[in-house]
């Protein structure tokens, strides 16, 4: 996640209307810390660790 400074957080909102969340997560290569699902909308929280 090159857009974040070390220990930065990213709140990600995604709607599965056309592309499944699993496909997006595979493309990102990172797993969220936690998330929530309401209908087809997903809220995910990511944190960048110090590499």
LINSUL-V877996 format. One record per helix or strand of 3 or more residues. SS is the DSSP state (h for helix, s for strand). FROM is the first residue (numbers start at 0). TO is the last residue. If there is no record, write none. Layout:
BEGIN
ss: [SS SS]
from: [FROM FROM]
to: [TO TO]
END
This chain:
BEGIN
ss: [s h s s]
from: [8 20 33 40]
to: [14 27 37 46]
END
